[in-house]
């Protein structure tokens, strides 16, 4: 199937590893030029070079901390100067938390509010004008099943991801008339480096294999009984970026192996 994405331009935050890198590779395989941002300049440029070599598209790495408004301004400027704007924005940067509501300081709440919510707000303000000039675009927010079905150890993550899902809906309504489609994806268990690190930590003083720990988590949480690969999730992101998904607007999609325990 031709996804009609050749020569589009995508901005992907947290694009050097895990889900973000898988999305970048998936889009590049469809002929999309990509701008990746992450906090480590060396890793960001290395990932861009790998994508250029593998897929023959224009890939640029921009060092940016998405919690820093000035860094986001520089990212938008770099995209405008290099590509003349963007057609696709994937707000992917984020990470889990560990705290209680009663003990977490204000600074930690603010840090994750900036990471999960305000980065998406600021990039929308920066990149939507260019999407309008280019005739439209797609914005995707990588939230989490925890936006609807919270995990007890990470209330800040749960709350900020729920806010990101609502932001997605509100922004979708605001820019639909500009031919810009906004959607949210709520993944479940995806086998990324943080999950693997957690598994190794959990089994460090036991005879258990860390992969067995992941299997036990998946069997407890999901009917499908396994983690998704980043590439499986990326395939869904790539489809939502495509004109083939032209009637998908203002929705939140669960890609969770059946983990969500309510009907939506």
HELIX and SHEET records of a PDB file:
HELIX    1   1 UNK A   18  UNK A   29  1                                  12    
HELIX    2   2 UNK A   41  UNK A   55  1                                  15    
HELIX    3   3 UNK A   69  UNK A   83  1                                  15    
HELIX    4   4 UNK A  106  UNK A  113  1                                   8    
HELIX    5   5 UNK A  114  UNK A  118  3                                   5    
HELIX    6   6 UNK A  119  UNK A  133  1                                  15    
HELIX    7   7 UNK A  145  UNK A  147  5                                   3    
HELIX    8   8 UNK A  155  UNK A  175  1                                  21    
HELIX    9   9 UNK A  176  UNK A  178  5                                   3    
HELIX   10  10 UNK A  193  UNK A  203  1                                  11    
HELIX   11  11 UNK A  210  UNK A  221  1                                  12    
HELIX   12  12 UNK A  230  UNK A  241  1                                  12    
HELIX   13  13 UNK A  243  UNK A  245  5                                   3    
SHEET    1   A 7 UNK A  59  UNK A  63  0                                        
SHEET    2   A 7 UNK A  33  UNK A  38  1                                        
SHEET    3   A 7 UNK A   9  UNK A  13  1                                        
SHEET    4   A 7 UNK A  88  UNK A  91  1                                        
SHEET    5   A 7 UNK A 137  UNK A 142  1                                        
SHEET    6   A 7 UNK A 180  UNK A 187  1                                        
SHEET    7   A 7 UNK A 252  UNK A 255  1                                        
END                                                                             
